[in-house]
Amino acid sequence: MPKDVRALLFDLDGTIVDTGELHFRASIETLAEFGISIERDTYDRVIHGNSNENIARYFFPDGGAAERSRYVDTKERAFRASLGSVMPMPGLFDLLDWAEERGIGTAVVTNAPRENTDAVLRVLGLNRRFAAVVLGDDLERGKPDPLPYEVALERLGVVPDAAVGFEDSTHGIHALKAAGVFAFGVTTGFSSDRLLADGADAAIPDFLSPALWTCLKAA
């Protein structure tokens, strides 16, 4: 854990808000329209936390750009239509208030497309709350590559050793650790044992976790 925390970096889906089941249903239903069926373990391994580019390439290795784009667009529209009354992760606003009071920078770092990111942040009333929002789609490489987190650190003007990140997926944890950032795994999709095995430094159920606040107050 950094001794001097200057930045908090948040994944979006499954971290700021628990949209895991919404994404799962949207993915399964859309793949079915394309004649593809998958099991949950395949979803967890291939889709959860991965970039749309990598996902489309996996399921449509011989397809053209138009087919891949049609899949992504259909799935993401289905997801946005299901947002309804999503709620922020418990303790999120407390954590953001704590950071703001101490002048600690905050950023969202996500593989989600801009339309999804804007929609989720707007529904939660967070569209003006973060100093930076970094989208994998806007960069040469998304997670699990560390580039999105490296860009977020650069925009906040913070070195990796002074940052703490929050992720719920294997791809996200790998990206954080490759960027040199202390990683909390959020157990919305995977168990704490799985996230720790993937490289997380600690695992928490949400932002009310006493373990999180003990670490932050010590820093």
Stockholm file with secondary structure:
# STOCKHOLM 1.0

chainA/1-219         MPKDVRALLFDLDGTIVDTGELHFRASIETLAEFGISIERDTYDRVIHGNSNENIARYFFPDGGAAERSRYVDTKERAFRASLGSVMPMPGLFDLLDWAEERGIGTAVVTNAPRENTDAVLRVLGLNRRFAAVVLGDDLERGKPDPLPYEVALERLGVVPDAAVGFEDSTHGIHALKAAGVFAFGVTTGFSSDRLLADGADAAIPDFLSPALWTCLKAA
#=GR chainA/1-219 SS CCSSCCEEEECSBTTTBCCHHHHHHHHHHHHHHTTCCCCHHHIIIIITTCCHHHHHHHHCTTCCHHHHHHHHHHHHHHHHHTCTTCCBCTTHHHHHHHHHHTTCEEEEEESSCHHHHHHHHHHHTCTTTCSEEEEGGGSSCCTTSSHHHHHHHHHHTCCGGGEEEEECSHHHHHHHHHTTCEEEEETTSSCHHHHHHTTCSEEESSTTCHHHHHHHHHC
#=GC SS_cons         CCSSCCEEEECSBTTTBCCHHHHHHHHHHHHHHTTCCCCHHHIIIIITTCCHHHHHHHHCTTCCHHHHHHHHHHHHHHHHHTCTTCCBCTTHHHHHHHHHHTTCEEEEEESSCHHHHHHHHHHHTCTTTCSEEEEGGGSSCCTTSSHHHHHHHHHHTCCGGGEEEEECSHHHHHHHHHTTCEEEEETTSSCHHHHHHTTCSEEESSTTCHHHHHHHHHC
//
